[in-house]
Amino acid sequence: MKVITAVKRVVDYNVKVRVKSDHTGVDIGNVKMSMNPFDEIATEAATRLKEAGKASEVIAVSCGVAQSQETLRTALAIGADRGVLVETDAELQPLAVAKLLKAVIEKEQPQLVILGKQAIDDDAGQTGQLLAALLDWPQATFVSHIEIEGSTATVTREVDGGLEVIALQLPAIITTDLRLNEPRYVTLPSIMKAKKKPLETVTPDSLGVDPSPRLKTLKVVEPAARKAGVTVPDVAALVEKLKNDAKVI
């Protein structure tokens, strides 16, 4: 079984982002970038399937600027066998990414595609679902457990009311939740081995996909600063403030 995992280069989760002075977006100049945490979980899941003998090859795919090669090298260090970079400087929105991934998938013919449920930069949470619709494949989102037996994937999903267990016929799309696994620490020997693994670079044109954005960002602003809280002496004072000041009851 061949498995594809999609990885995205994002601003590191420890970095406090700043809005550009012209309000056109987020300033990423001289900012530490890393792999999207949910994609790290997806790559770890694919690697564990290979280590368990359920997968024969793991391919990491990234769409974005040339520096995304660094993100792919991290995926290779975790355990992916080879990488594919769809290189473009265009602003990639979820539908464009799904179309690019669809083109790569049609070329590689995997039986399973694992993605993070969302990226921590735009929080869209749409790519996996759009990809499943474009391919007309079964999908399972927010997955916290995966079992593969033959041509069936049995997964546990995290839903509002608790947990849901469903079975999918492969090929299928899976998006990962936080509790699926804890990604391994990437060691120096793994990083050195990753440098020798193959990494292919393609373009959207070669895949026959137009990645031009369909949505236009008009303005980006920082959230309004929260007002300081107020300490009240008793429940009666709290009710009074909720009723007269906040006007919520």
N, C-alpha and C positions, 0 to 999 in steps of 0.2 A: 504493500500500500504506500502510495506517495502522498505526502502531506505538505501543504503550503501554509506558511504562516506570514501574515502581513505585519510589518513594523513601521512605525512613524518616528521621525526626528522631531522632538518638541523641546520647549524650554524646560530645564530640569525642575522637578517639583519643589526643590528647596529654594528656588529663586523667586524673589518678590518682583513681579513684572511691573513695568511702568508704561504708561500710555505716551505715545509720541506727542510732541508739542503741537503738531498740526492736527491731532486727533484722527489720523488716518489708520491707526492700528497700534500694535504693541511694539515697543522698542526691544529688538533682540540683538542689537549691536553689543559685542563683547560680553554676551550672556552665555553661561554654560548651557549646552544642549545635551540631551540624552535620549535614550529610547523611552517611548511612552510606557509607563508602568504596566498597563493592561496588556500591551503587546509583548512585554517581557514575560508575563504569565503565560501568554499564548505560545511563545517560543519554548518555554520550559515544558508546557504540556505536550507539544509536538515531540520534543526531545525525549521525554519520558516514554512516549508511545514507541519510539524507535528502540529505546533501551529495553523495553518490555517485549520486543520482537513483533509488535503489532504494525510497525511502519518500516519500510525499507529505505526511504529517503525523505529528508526534510529540506525544503527549499524556503528560504527567507526572501520576501519581496518587499521593496520599499519604493515609494513614489515621491519625488521631490528633487531638491537641489543636489548638486554633486557631493556636498558634504554629508549627504545621507549614507554615503559609503561607510562612514564611521559607525553609524547605527547598524548597518548590515554586518560589519565586522564583529560587533558585539553579539549579534544573533548567531553568527558563526562560532564565536567563542563559547556561547551557551551550549551549542550542539548541532546547529543546522549544518547541512553538508555543503550547500552552495547558496549563493545569493544572486538576486536579480534586481537591478536598480533601473526604474523607469525615470530617467533624468529629465527634468523640466523646471524652468524658473517660473512657470505660471502659478497663480494662486489656485491651489487645488481644493475644491469643495467635495463633499462626500460623493455626489453622483459621478463626478469626474474620476475620483479614485476607484469607485466601484467599476466603472467602465474599463479603466486601465487594468485592474485586477482580473476582470472577466477575460480580457484579451490574453493576459499571461496564462490564466487557467486553461483556456482553450488550447493554448500551445503546449502546456506541460501535462495536461490531463491527470490532475491529482484525484484521489478518492475522498480527501478531506481537506477542508480549508478552515484554519483556526485564526480568529482575529480577536483583538481586545474589544471589549464591549463599547469603548469610547476612548477618545483622545483627551488628554487633560488640558489641551490648549483651547479647542473650540467646544468640547463637551457635546458634540452633535449626536453621537450614538446612532448613526444612520448607515454607515458604510456596509456593515454585515448584512443588514436587512435589504438594502438596495442591491447588493451583490447577489443575494439569494433570489431576488425577484428577477434580475437580469438573466441569471442562469436557469431559472425555474427549478432550483434545487430545494430540498427540505432544509429547514434551519432551526437552530436552538440558540436562544440568546440568554445572557446572564447565567452561564453554566458554572456550577461549582463542583461537578464530578463527571468524569468521562470513563466509559467502559466500551471497548471495541471487541465484538465477537463476530467473526466472519464479515458479512456485508452489512451488519447492523451496529449502530452506535447507540448505546443507552446512556442518557445524560440526566443529571439532576439540575433543575433550574431553580433559581431563587426568585420567587414571586411575592407579591404583597401579602398573601395569606400564609406564606410558609415556603414549602418546597414542592416541586412538581417533577415527577420522573416520566420521561418520554423516550420512545425509541424512534430512531431515524434510519431510513435506508440510505446507505452510501451510494453515490457521493452526496455530501452534505456540507453545510456551513455552520460553524459553531463560533459564538462570541463568548469570551471568558469573563467571569466575575473575579473579584478579589480573592475569594476563599477557595478557588480552584487549586492553588498551590503557592508555595513560596519559592521564587526563582533562586537558583543556586548562585553562589558567589563565584564570579568569573576569575579564575586564577591566571597567573602570568603564563604558565605553559599553554593554557587554552588560548590565550590571546596570541601567542606566537604561532600556534598551529592554525589559528584562524587566518593569519596573513597568507598562508599557503593554499587556502581553499579557494576554488574558482568563484569569481564575481563577474557577472555579465551585466553590461550596460546597454539599455535599449532606449528608444525615444517614443513619445506618444505617436509621432508620425509613422514610425515603423510598425506600430501596433494598429494603425488606422483609427486613432481616437483623438478627438478634439477636446483638450482639457480646459478650454476657456471657461471662466466662471459664469454662472447664470444669475448669481445674486450679487448685488453691489452693496458694499458697506458704506453707509452714509457718514457715520461718525462713531468714534470709539471714545468713551469717557470712563473715568474711574467711578466706582460706586460712591454714593454719598456717605459722608462720615456719619457713624452712628452717634446719636445723642447719649450723653451720660445717663445712667440709671438713677432712680430715686429710691431711697429706703423709706419704707412706711412702718409706723409703729405697730399696726394691728390690721386685721382683716377688714374692719369697717373702713379704715382709711384707704386700703387698697381698692375696695369696691367703689368708694367715692371717686377716686382718681380715674378708675376705669370708666365710670359712668359720666363724669363731668369733664375730665381733661382729655382722655383718649376717645371717649364717646364710642366705646365698643360694646357696651351693654346698656 
